[in-house]
Amino acid sequence: MEKKRFKFVIPIMVIVAISSMFMIDKYYAEVPSLDRLLITIGATLLSGVLAYFLFPQQGENKVDDHWPH
């Protein structure tokens, strides 16, 4: 696993977890606590997976050699 990629993934996951708990508590107070926790965990994991695959690795240079210049 690439450590440079995790410098972006972990903070994104923390920000999503904190903001999702805040938003659910503020706007959807009637949602049960267990469901709030499950929604937050799901959002955090999904954002982590998306960020992991969307941020390129160090030295990864995808150049299409088949395209005419």
N, CA, C and O of each residue as an XYZ file, in Angstrom:
276
protein
N       0.835     -1.182      0.000
C       0.000      0.000      0.000
C       0.873      1.236      0.000
O       1.931      1.273      0.628
N       0.429      2.206     -0.686
C       1.175      3.436     -0.854
C       0.874      4.385      0.309
O      -0.278      4.760      0.527
N       1.918      4.771      1.057
C       1.730      5.635      2.221
C       1.383      7.062      1.821
O       0.671      7.752      2.550
N       1.878      7.513      0.669
C       1.591      8.880      0.242
C       0.110      9.064     -0.061
O      -0.436     10.152      0.121
N      -0.521      8.028     -0.510
C      -1.945      8.092     -0.812
C      -2.759      8.240      0.467
O      -3.792      8.910      0.479
N      -2.292      7.616      1.537
C      -3.030      7.659      2.798
C      -2.939      9.020      3.477
O      -3.719      9.306      4.386
N      -2.000      9.865      3.053
C      -1.944     11.213      3.600
C      -3.187     11.997      3.212
O      -3.532     12.965      3.889
N      -3.861     11.611      2.154
C      -5.090     12.263      1.729
C      -6.326     11.483      2.164
O      -7.355     12.080      2.482
N      -6.236     10.182      2.180
C      -7.405      9.345      2.443
C      -7.866      9.472      3.895
O      -9.055      9.666      4.148
N      -6.954      9.366      4.837
C      -7.317      9.392      6.255
C      -7.955     10.724      6.657
O      -8.996     10.709      7.315
N      -7.378     11.882      6.291
C      -8.060     13.140      6.659
C      -9.440     13.289      6.009
O     -10.354     13.838      6.624
N      -9.594     12.812      4.793
C     -10.906     12.874      4.152
C     -11.915     12.032      4.924
O     -13.054     12.454      5.123
N     -11.505     10.856      5.354
C     -12.405     10.000      6.119
C     -12.788     10.638      7.453
O     -13.940     10.548      7.877
N     -11.835     11.276      8.110
C     -12.116     11.939      9.394
C     -13.084     13.103      9.183
O     -14.028     13.275      9.954
N     -12.853     13.893      8.149
C     -13.739     15.032      7.869
C     -15.154     14.562      7.560
O     -16.125     15.163      8.019
N     -15.274     13.490      6.784
C     -16.600     12.957      6.449
C     -17.289     12.417      7.697
O     -18.489     12.623      7.876
N     -16.559     11.739      8.549
C     -17.162     11.181      9.765
C     -17.674     12.290     10.685
O     -18.793     12.214     11.192
N     -16.857     13.311     10.897
C     -17.258     14.393     11.785
C     -18.429     15.179     11.188
O     -19.395     15.488     11.886
N     -18.337     15.494      9.912
C     -19.409     16.287      9.300
C     -20.714     15.498      9.193
O     -21.793     16.069      9.345
N     -20.626     14.202      8.934
C     -21.867     13.427      8.842
C     -22.547     13.296     10.203
O     -23.774     13.359     10.288
N     -21.768     13.114     11.263
C     -22.377     13.070     12.597
C     -23.021     14.410     12.946
O     -24.126     14.448     13.487
N     -22.332     15.503     12.636
C     -22.876     16.829     12.910
C     -24.164     17.073     12.129
O     -25.152     17.548     12.689
N     -24.152     16.750     10.846
C     -25.326     17.015     10.017
C     -26.509     16.129     10.401
O     -27.651     16.590     10.400
N     -26.253     14.879     10.725
C     -27.350     13.997     11.132
C     -27.924     14.451     12.466
O     -29.142     14.453     12.643
N     -27.067     14.837     13.406
C     -27.556     15.311     14.702
C     -28.352     16.603     14.568
O     -29.354     16.791     15.259
N     -27.917     17.486     13.692
C     -28.562     18.792     13.566
C     -29.864     18.726     12.772
O     -30.864     19.309     13.192
N     -29.875     18.040     11.651
C     -31.022     18.078     10.751
C     -31.966     16.878     10.868
O     -33.134     16.975     10.493
N     -31.479     15.769     11.375
C     -32.306     14.562     11.464
C     -32.224     13.979     12.872
O     -31.727     12.870     13.063
N     -32.706     14.718     13.835
C     -32.627     14.296     15.235
C     -33.518     13.086     15.524
O     -33.287     12.371     16.499
N     -34.521     12.853     14.698
C     -35.444     11.747     14.958
C     -34.882     10.388     14.543
O     -35.487      9.358     14.839
N     -33.746     10.369     13.869
C     -33.123      9.108     13.460
C     -32.502      8.447     14.695
O     -31.794      9.110     15.453
N     -32.754      7.158     14.906
C     -32.185      6.472     16.070
C     -30.644      6.485     16.053
O     -30.019      6.583     14.997
N     -30.070      6.386     17.226
C     -28.614      6.497     17.378
C     -27.859      5.409     16.622
O     -26.820      5.687     16.024
N     -28.355      4.192     16.637
C     -27.683      3.108     15.927
C     -27.675      3.367     14.423
O     -26.674      3.126     13.749
N     -28.783      3.854     13.911
C     -28.850      4.162     12.481
C     -27.920      5.320     12.122
O     -27.307      5.317     11.054
N     -27.814      6.306     13.007
C     -26.867      7.410     12.785
C     -25.447      6.878     12.675
O     -24.682      7.270     11.794
N     -25.113      5.977     13.588
C     -23.769      5.399     13.589
C     -23.511      4.587     12.324
O     -22.429      4.682     11.744
N     -24.473      3.802     11.895
C     -24.310      2.993     10.687
C     -24.192      3.862      9.437
O     -23.396      3.565      8.546
N     -24.977      4.931      9.371
C     -24.881      5.852      8.239
C     -23.512      6.505      8.209
O     -22.908      6.640      7.144
N     -23.021      6.909      9.367
C     -21.704      7.550      9.445
C     -20.597      6.592      9.053
O     -19.683      6.972      8.321
N     -20.659      5.372      9.519
C     -19.642      4.374      9.164
C     -19.673      4.105      7.662
O     -18.621      4.030      7.027
N     -20.852      3.962      7.094
C     -20.966      3.727      5.665
C     -20.423      4.882      4.844
O     -19.704      4.673      3.867
N     -20.767      6.105      5.240
C     -20.274      7.282      4.518
C     -18.763      7.403      4.634
O     -18.094      7.772      3.670
N     -18.225      7.097      5.798
C     -16.778      7.189      6.012
C     -16.033      6.167      5.169
O     -15.036      6.499      4.529
N     -16.505      4.938      5.164
C     -15.854      3.898      4.373
C     -15.963      4.170      2.877
O     -14.999      3.975      2.136
N     -17.128      4.617      2.435
C     -17.310      4.921      1.024
C     -16.397      6.071      0.581
O     -15.800      6.011     -0.494
N     -16.293      7.099      1.393
C     -15.419      8.222      1.034
C     -13.959      7.792      1.040
O     -13.178      8.268      0.215
N     -13.577      6.914      1.940
C     -12.209      6.421      1.968
C     -11.862      5.604      0.734
O     -10.780      5.756      0.166
N     -12.771      4.747      0.323
C     -12.535      3.926     -0.869
C     -12.469      4.796     -2.122
O     -11.593      4.607     -2.967
N     -13.391      5.743     -2.241
C     -13.373      6.632     -3.398
C     -12.105      7.475     -3.438
O     -11.498      7.634     -4.497
N     -11.708      8.007     -2.309
C     -10.499      8.825     -2.261
C      -9.265      7.983     -2.566
O      -8.334      8.464     -3.212
N      -9.247      6.745     -2.115
C      -8.095      5.877     -2.368
C      -7.893      5.648     -3.865
O      -6.766      5.675     -4.359
N      -8.990      5.423     -4.576
C      -8.863      5.127     -6.004
C      -8.788      6.378     -6.874
O      -8.282      6.312     -7.994
N      -9.274      7.505     -6.391
C      -9.244      8.712     -7.206
C      -7.931      9.474     -7.115
O      -7.538     10.132     -8.078
N      -7.243      9.401     -5.977
C      -5.951     10.065     -5.871
C      -4.882      9.182     -6.491
O      -4.774      8.010     -6.129
N      -4.091      9.709     -7.413
C      -3.079      8.878     -8.080
C      -1.913      8.555     -7.148
O      -1.649      9.273     -6.184
N      -1.231      7.471     -7.455
C      -0.048      7.091     -6.703
C       1.126      7.949     -7.139
O       1.108      8.554     -8.211
N       2.131      7.993     -6.307
C       3.340      8.732     -6.635
C       4.037      8.053     -7.809
O       4.270      6.844     -7.778
N       4.369      8.818     -8.837
C       5.057      8.277     -9.992
C       4.140      7.639    -11.008
O       4.613      7.127    -12.024
N       2.867      7.653    -10.770
C       1.921      7.063    -11.702
C       1.613      8.086    -12.786
O       1.004      9.120    -12.513
N       2.029      7.802    -14.003
C       1.836      8.721    -15.107
C       1.125      7.970    -16.225
O       1.730      7.172    -16.941
N      -0.147      8.234    -16.359
C      -0.933      7.528    -17.364
C      -0.966      8.364    -18.639
O      -1.740      9.315    -18.749
N      -0.134      8.006    -19.581
C      -0.071      8.693    -20.863
C      -0.568      7.730    -21.925
O      -0.136      6.579    -21.983
N      -1.464      8.198    -22.752
C      -2.007      7.369    -23.816
C      -1.060      7.457    -25.014
O      -1.009      8.483    -25.693
N      -0.312      6.380    -25.273
C       0.668      6.368    -26.356
C       0.019      6.139    -27.719
O       0.673      6.315    -28.747
N      -1.236      5.758    -27.745
C      -1.904      5.445    -29.001
C      -2.517      6.667    -29.668
O      -2.916      6.608    -30.831
N      -2.592      7.761    -28.946
C      -3.199      8.966    -29.497
C      -2.187      9.693    -30.366
O      -1.057      9.911    -29.929
N      -2.556     10.075    -31.581
C      -1.593     10.779    -32.441
C      -1.314     12.192    -31.919
O      -2.202     12.873    -31.406
N      -0.082     12.599    -32.065
C       0.336     13.918    -31.564
C       0.165     14.929    -32.585
O       0.463     16.100    -32.350
